[in-house]
């Protein structure tokens, strides 16, 4: 994974169309750029947790290269749309207020299998998210960036899933334990990382950080981008990572419930904003 299969300079920047930019989407892209660019911290944490697995450490470092590239591509697009946006300055602001705890020698998930399942959940979320963003925009450059990132994240999911199976053979987590880890990580999607990234990328320099305010601003814009097909795919990926069969009646029921929750939340946040 160390060598990316697409490059930022090869993107169709000459096709950028300012007239097709959705202004409501720009704050999301700015925030996403910061989160993606911050992957090196997660790599340090993963290399500590898997300190005796040099093969996976190399994979983790390659993963970080691609994640950082995602952030750079999104940041460059955001600067093109908004010349007042300083991507590097926003990264520093983000890092000054939000840090990933990296000085750990054991997974916060309780096991190495759990750590891999948690990584699968992250890749499930990002793959679905960028697919949703890409489907919701008509701006050619952003559409291509999102297509590339979504494909990368799906590939990353498959890699982490492979290592999850490797450690599952050693640790033997049952399906309930795996599902518990997955749901726990999904529940963290509204923690400080995304909300603080939204604040760091979009708030005035003198604005105070309020989690509730910036989390709502982020989620209102993000949830409205999803369509049922994106949720269906995400739920199937969650089922697979937990050892459950995707594309079954149970999976369909779970997807219906997830879509109802997301659509309901999107409508509620839109109403509150209005």
Order of alpha helices (4+ residues) and beta strands (2+ residues): alpha-alpha-alpha-alpha-alpha-alpha-alpha-alpha-alpha-alpha-alpha
